[in-house]
């Protein structure tokens, strides 16, 4: 881009801001941006300083993400070449607002709170990322930011995401990455669904054989913890604390009294009589002591595991077969809400009071309701009863990967143009209604056996995160086709942010000869909170020339924390890969002494293998698998986010290795 073209771009940007056009600066877009004079060269800003000790962590994060080598400093005023963070007693900004002032020699971020200062820092980092991104011609644009003043705060206090970590385990490293991505987009609430079960018809119609998991370490109930993946108490404490430094509150959820097969597997006497084993028995005297002990283990004590201000009690989809059942159910909600309050926390529960009609009052004071389906909880009636609500309408913002119902990927265009947190399915409330605290989207892993990977999940989560962030922060923004096109272009540039690389778009490898047992990256993976998981997201191409040796079964080409690609898989000695407990194989085996060019092309539907330019096989979704009751089918996704962390101990000679997206 020449100087004249760039200056024209800057002028168009400024004019767009002046006239309220949909010129995107960051995601979510700011409430107000006023143009200044000139531009600021980001390369001139080599220091980060702050005026209050409480801003030290924000300054350290900004310094690391900006790649500043000069140590951060505490001082009263900024100076030329400094990004200066300051706390101001400004009631207009509220708890999460900020003011970002960019001038040719100084960049100031002002806020009333540490959280607001962090959001201002994220806006600045996004603007830098967008201005350093490659254009369609592959040329990196010069890092000049328009001088301006952004004054910004969110429309809704809760902007969140719910992850079903019960029916699919997500490694701790992914949860840290997720927190970093959420913070980058000013999404401040992560709900972790920590227990659930599969559908009986996928497991020989036997509740005893149906998959169920409780994802937390338990000392009070040894044997309750899932054996295929769980979080220790200390890991969860540390995650919650770290998330807090990134402006993200984690709301843990134990879902009872339905979706509770993990509990009845552990203690069969808790199962509902004459119903099904996924329901807890509301009439047994043993239920309340069991749940109270469970709560005490994680909410109680001087150093509670769940140290955040909220806890989600579940209460989703329990039977309403008779009035007595409904009354016991409502009584349980009241008990659990009071128990959570006794630990100094706000209880949250799935809206279900319309479904479970009864005379037992469920007080709305001090509780928060997740509104997902209006047949279970009528939003208008819940509003009349005074409940504070989170808008999480299933039809619009539920992701159920590869299930054939709800959404495989969210319809970002429709959501951008049509949805607001004040819209709960077909019920519409005024913008910023005082009883609607915000909005969330959810990813549910209903189908245990469908082969979805952590990478597949994130491929769905990121675009959903971007659009829900936008509509919860600035719900009334311009939603024209032009605005959506510009917003989409910006979303592609911003990706995962500076401290995460789950989609692998920043990963690029090119080596003349690939050596065995070596790291594919020269830099240190650094900490758990940095992009240490090296992989290549969709769509990608991997090419190499191989002179085959006789490789023993299990010989690895490349691996990362999440996956492994084999030159000779452990079972049949074929080219193949493993991830998330699955092993997939191509119908292709290397022949010792043969030299050939191998190409792998992966996307979100599968992976193709080419040998010397000829398509050998396309591993696409394996369809037609029938549930045990024969009433429905499901598919198994055979996808791979390609691992690029280190090479295996192979004997073949591999040259001209290239991997790109």
N, C-alpha and C positions, 0 to 999 in steps of 0.2 A: 504494500500500500504506500503510495507516494505522499509527500507532505501535504499537497493540496487536497488530496482525497481524504486524508485523515482529519485535517482541519474542518472540512465540510461535514464529516461524520460528527465531530464534536459540536459544531454549530447546530446540526440537526437534533442532536441529543438535547442540547440546552433549549432549543425552541420547543421541542416536544415537552420538556418539563414545564416551560412557561405556559403552554397552552393546554396542559392537563392530558396530553396524549399518552398512549399506552406504551411509552418507551421504557422498557424494563431496566431497572438498576440492580435489583436483587430479588430473591425469592425468600419470603413473601415481599411483595412490593410495598414501599413505604407509603405512609398516609400523606406525607407532604414533602416535596422537594423543591427548593427555590434555587435558581441558578446564581452562581457568582461570576467572577471574571477570571478568565484564563483557564489553565490546566495545571495539574500537579503530576510531576514525573515520579512514579513510585520508587524508582531507583535512588532517589534523593533522600528517602526516609529510612534511616539506618538505626534509629533508636526508638524505644518504647519507654515512656515514663508515666508515673501516676502520682496523684496527690494524697492518697489515703491508703494506709496499710492493707485494708480489706480488699483493695484492687490488685494485690500482688499476683494472685493466681490468674486473673484475667490478663494481666500484663504479660505473665510468663507464657500463657497460651498464645496470645497474639504475637509475641516475639518469636516463638517457635514456628507458628504457622506462616508468619511473614518472612521467616528465614533471616532474622536479625541476629548478628553475631555479638553485638555490643550488649552487655548485661543490662537488664531493666533497672530503673532507678526510681527512688522515691524523691520527688521534688515538688515545689509549690506551683511551678509554672512551666509550660512547655517552651521550647526554643526551636529555632530553624532546624529542619530535618528530623523532627521528633513527632511521633504519634503519642499524643498526651491524653491520658484517661483521668477524668475528674468526677467527683461526686458533687452534685449541686442540689440544693433544697428547692426543687421545682415540682410543685404539686401537679402541674399540668402533665408531666411525664408519667406519673403514677409509678407502680411497682415494676413495670417492665419496659417503660419508654426510654428513649435516648435521643440525643441530638448529636448528629455527626456533621462537623464543619470541615470541609476540605478547601484549603487555600494553597497557593503555589509553594509556600515554605513551611506550613504547619498543617497538621491534621489533628483535630480535637474531637474527642468522644466524651460527651457529658451525659450523666444520668443521675437519677435520684437514688438508685440502688446498684449493687454489684451485678444483679441479673440484667438490669437495663444496660449497663456498661458492656456486658458480654454480648448482648444482642447487637449493640452498636459495632463491636469488634467483628462480629460475624457479617454484618452488612459490608463493612470495609473489605474484609477478606473476599467476599463474593464479587465485589466490584473489581478488585485486583484480578481475581481468577478470570472474570469475563473479559477484561481488557488485555489479558495475556494469552487468551485462548487462540487456537488456530482458526483462521477463516476457511471458507470452502476451498480455497486454492492451496490450503496447507501452510500458509504463511502466518507466523505468529505476529500479531499486531503489537505495536509499541505500547508500553505501559503508561499511558497518559490518562489520568482521570479528570473528568470535568470538575471544576471548582463549583461547589454548591453547599447548601445547608439542608440536611434531612432532619425533619422532626417527626418522630414515629412512635407509635405505641399500638398494641394489639386491640382488635375489636372484642376478643373473647379471652378470658383468663386460662381456659383449658384447651390445649391444642395437642391432640395425642394419637397414639397408636396402641392397639392391643395385639399381642403376639401369643398365639397358641403354642407354647413351649411344652405342653403336656403330651400331645399326640405326636409331636416331632421334637426331638431334643435339639437345641441349638447350643453349640459350644460357647463357653464363657467368652472366648475371644470375639465371637460374633456379637454378643450382647454389648461388649465394649465398643465395637465398631458401630453398632446400631445407635448407641448413645451419642457417639461423635457425629454421626450423620444427622440425627434428630436435632442436636444443638445447632448445627450449621444452618438448619432451616427453621430455627426458633420454635421447634416442636418441644413442648415442655413436659409431656406426660407419657410415660411408657407403662402400660398395664401388662403384667406377665401372668398369663393363665397357666397355673402350675400343676393342676391335676385334671385328668379327663380320661376318656376311654373311646375305643373304636365302636363300630356298629357290629352287633352280634352276627348279622348275616354275612360278614366277611370272615368269620371264624367258626365255621361249621355249626352255626346257630347255637353255640354254647357260650353262656356267660362265663363259665369257668375258663374257657380258652380265649375269650375276647381280650384284646390288648388293653391294658390300663396302666397309667403311670402317675406317680406322685414324685415331683422333681426335686424335693428338698431332702437333705440329710435330716434324719430324726434320731435323737437319742431316747426320747420318751417312748417311741413306738418302733423299736428295731425291726427291720424287715419290711417296713412300709415304703421305704425309698426305692425308686425304680433302679433296676440293675443295669439298664442300658444307657444310662446318662442321668446325672443329677448335679445339683449345686451344693457345695458344703455351706454350712452356716457362715463361715468366715469369708468365703468367696462372695456370698450374697451381701454381707455387710460391706465389704470393700466395693462391690459394684454400686450399691446404693450411695455410698459416700462419694465415689468418683462421679457418678451421674449428677449428684448435687452440685459438684464444682463446675459441671458443664451445663447447668441450668435445667436439668431434666429430673423430674420426680418419678420414681418407680413406684407403681401401685401393685403390690403382689395380690394375687387372687387365689383363694381356695374355693372351688365351686362345689357347693352343697345346697340342698340335699339330693339333687339329680346330678348326672355326670360324675357319679361318686363310686364307680366300680373299683377304683384303686383302694378305697377304704373297705369295701365289702370283701374284696379279695383278701385283704389283710385280716379283717375280722368279720367273718360271714354272718355272725349273729346280728350285725347292723343292717343287713339287707331287708328291704321292705317285704313283708309277707304278702303273698298273692298278687305280686306285681312283677318287678324285675330287679335284678341284682345291682343295676346302676342307680337305683333309688335307695336312699337311706330310709329306715323305718322310723317314722315320726312318733310312733307310739311306744317305742321301747325306752325304758328309763335309762338305759345305758348311753343313749345318743348324746344328750347334753353334756354329761361328764367327759365323754370322748372328745367332743368338739372344744369344750372349754380347755382341756389339757393341751389340745393341738394349738389353740390360740396362745396359751400361756407360754408354750415353748418358743414361739417366734415373735410374739408381741411383748412379752414380759421381760423382767429382769433389768439390771442396771445398764446392760449393753444389748438391747434387743436386736434380733436379726433383721427385722423389718422396722427400720428406724424412721421411715418417712412419715408424713402427716396423715396418710390415708391407707386404708386396707379394704379390699373388695371381698365381700362375703359370698359372691356367686348368686345363688337362688334362681338359676336359670332353668326353665322348662320342666318344672316338676308337675306331676299329675294333678288334675283338678277333678278326679272322677266322682267325688261326692263332697258334700258340704263339710263333713267332719275332717276330711283330708285338707281342704282349703283352710279351715280354722287352725289346724295344727301347723300348717305351712306358714301362715301369717304369724302365729305365735313364735315360731322359730326365727323368723326375720326380726321380730322385735327383740328377742333374746340376744341374737348375734350382734345386732346394731348396738345394743346397750353394752355388750361385752367389749366391742371395739372401742366405744366411747370411754369405757373404764380404763383403757390404756392410753387415753389422751389423743386418740386418733378419730378422724372422720370416717364413718362407714360408707361404703359404696356398694350398691347391689343392682343386679339386672332387673329392669322393670318387669313386674309379673303380677301386679295387684289386680288388674282387670281380669286376667286369666283365672286368678285365684280369688274370686269374689267372696266376701265374707263380712262378718260383723266385727271381728277382732280389729281394733284400730292399729294402724301402723303409722306412728308419728313421722311427720316430714321434717321436724326440726333437727338441724344438724346432720342430715344425711344427704347423700347424692345418689341419683338414680340414673343408670345407663338405659336410655330409651332406644331399643333396637327394632321392635315389631309392635305396631299399634294394637294388634289383637291381644298381646300379652299385657301391655300397659298403654291405655289411651292417653296420649300426651295432653289433650285438653283437660281430662279429668285429673290427671296427675298435677297439672298446673293449678287447677282449682284447689287441690289439696295442699298446695304450697311446696311441692318438691322442687329442689334444684335439680336440673337435668343436664346430662351429657347427650348430645345428639349423635347417635351412631346407627343410622337407619340401614338395615341389612341390605335392602334391594340396591342401594346406591353405593355403599362403601364396605361391603363384605367381600373379601377375597377368599375363595376356596380353591386352591390350585388344582387344575386338571380334574375337577369333579363333575363338570357338566351342568352345574347349577350355580346360582349367584354369579360371581365374576371371577374369571381366571385372572384377568388384569382389569383394573378399574378403568372406566371410560373417562379418561382425564379431560377430554374435550367437553363432554357433557357436564361433568362436575364443574369445570372452570366457568362454563357459561350459565349454569342453572342452579347449582346447589349452594346453600348457605347453612350454617349450624342452626339457624332458626327454622329450617325446613326439616321436619321429622316425618319422613315418607309423605303422606298427603295432607299433613297438618302443618299450617304455616303460621308462625308467630312473628311479631314485630322484630326487626333487626335489633340486636342487643337487648332482647327481653331480659329483665333482671333475674329470671329464674332459669334461663338457659346459660349454663356456665361455659359451654364450648362444644367442640365437635371432635370426633375421633374416627379412625377407620380401623379395620380389623383384618387379620389373616388367620383363618381357621384351617387346621390340618385334619379335616374330617376323615379322609381316606388314608389309613395307615400304610397301605401297600402300594401307593401309586408312584413311588420312586422319586418324588420331589426332593431336590437337594437344598442345602443351605443357600447355594448360589442361585438356584431357581427361585427360592423365596425372596431373596434380595432383589432379583431382577423385577419382581412384582412390587416389592415394597417401595423402592426408590421413586418411581414416577408417582405412586400414590402419595408418598410423603410430600412431594413437591406441591401437588395440587391441593391437598388438604391443608397444608401449611398456608398456602395462599388464601384459601377461602375462610380460614379461621382467623387470620390476622387482619386481612383487608377485604372483607366480604363484599363490599359495594364497589370494588374497583371496576374499571372498564373491562367488559367481557366481549368486545367485538371480535370478529374473525381476525382482524389485523392484530389486535392485542394478544389473542391466543397464539398466533403464529410467532410473534416476537417473544412471547413468554416461553414457548416451546423451544425456540432456538437458545435462549438463555439457559433453560433447564438442562439441555444437552451439554452445555459448556461447564456447568457448575459441578456436575457429577456428585461424588461422595464427600467432597470437602477435603481439607488438608490433613486430617488425622484418620482417614479411613480410605481403603481402596478395595472394597468388596466387589465392585464390578470390573476391576482390573483394567480400566481404560488407560491408566497411566503406565501400565507395564508394557515394555517393548524389549525384545531380546533379539540379538543378531550376533552369532558367533561362528567364526570360520570352522572351528572344530569343537564339538561338544565333548568335554572330558568327563569321565565317570567320577562320582563321589565329590562333586564340587558345587559350591553355591552359584546360582545364576545371577546373583546380585552382589556387587562389591561392598555396598554399604551394610552396616549392622542393622538387623531388624529392629534394634532399639527396644522400646518398652512394649508391653502388652497393649498400650493405648495408641500405638502408632501402626501404620499399615504394614504389619509384619507378615500377613498372609499374602504371599505372592501368587497371583493367578491372573488369568486372562478371561474377561467376560465376553458376552455375546455381542455381535457375531465376531468370530475370530478365524484366523488361518495360522496353521503351524506347518512349516515345510522343513524337510531335511533330506540329505542323501545318506543312505546307510549301506555299509558293506557288512553283510550279516555274518556273525559268528554263531556258533552253537550255544544258545543261551538257555540256561536252566530255568525251569518253571519258577515264576515269582520275580524274574529280572525286571527291574524298574528303569524306565527311561527318565521320567521326571516325577517329583512328588512335592506336595505342600502339606500343610496341616490338615487340609480338608479332603484331599484326593490324591490318587496315584495313577499314573499311566504306565502300563506294562508293555515292554517289548515281548515278554512271554508271561502270560498270566499264570497264577498259581495252580489252576485246575487243569487246563488243557494246553497250556503253552502257546496261546494265541495272542495277537495284539489285543489289548483291552484296557479296561480301567475300573477302578473301584472308588466309591465314595458313598457316604451315608449308609453304610451297611450293605450296599449292593455291589455285585461284580457283573460287569457287562463285557462281552467278548465279540470281536469281529470274527468272521469266518475266514481268517487269514493268519498264516504262520510264516515267519521268516525262514528262508532257506540258506543254510550256511554256504558262504562263498558267493552268494548273489549280491549284486550292487543295484540299487534302485532308488528312485526318488519317491518319498512318501509325503503326502499332503493330507492334513486333517482340517476339516472345516466344521466348526461348531456353531450352533445357534440355540435358541430357546425351545426348539422342537427336537433336537437330536444332533448327531455328529456323523459326518461322512468321511470315509477313508478312500484315498486315491493312491494307486501305485503306478508310477511312470505315466501319470496323466489319466489313467483309466479308473473309473469308479468301481471300487471293489464291493462296498456295501454302505448303505445308509442306515444307521441305527436311529429309527424314528420311534414315536410312541407305540408301544406294544399294546394294541387294542383288543377288545373282545373278552377280557377276563370277566367271568360271571361271578356274582356274589353267590354264596352257598345256597341261598333260597331261590336262585335263578331269576330273581325279579329285576335285576339291573346288572349293568356291566361297568367296568372301570378300566382305565388304561394305566400302563406303567411307563413313566417318562425315562428315556435313556439318554440323558443329557450330561454334559460335562463342562463345568467351568475349568479351563485347562490349568493344571498345576505348574508353577514356574519357580519354585523356591530352591530346589536342589536336584541334582541328577543322581541316578542310581548307580549300582556297581555292575555296569554292563561290559561286555567284551567286544561287541561290534564297534566298528569305526563309524562315527557320525560326523558329517561335515555339512557346511553351508546351512546351519540351523537358523531359522528365522521364525519368530512368533509375533504377530501383530493383530491389531484390531482395526 
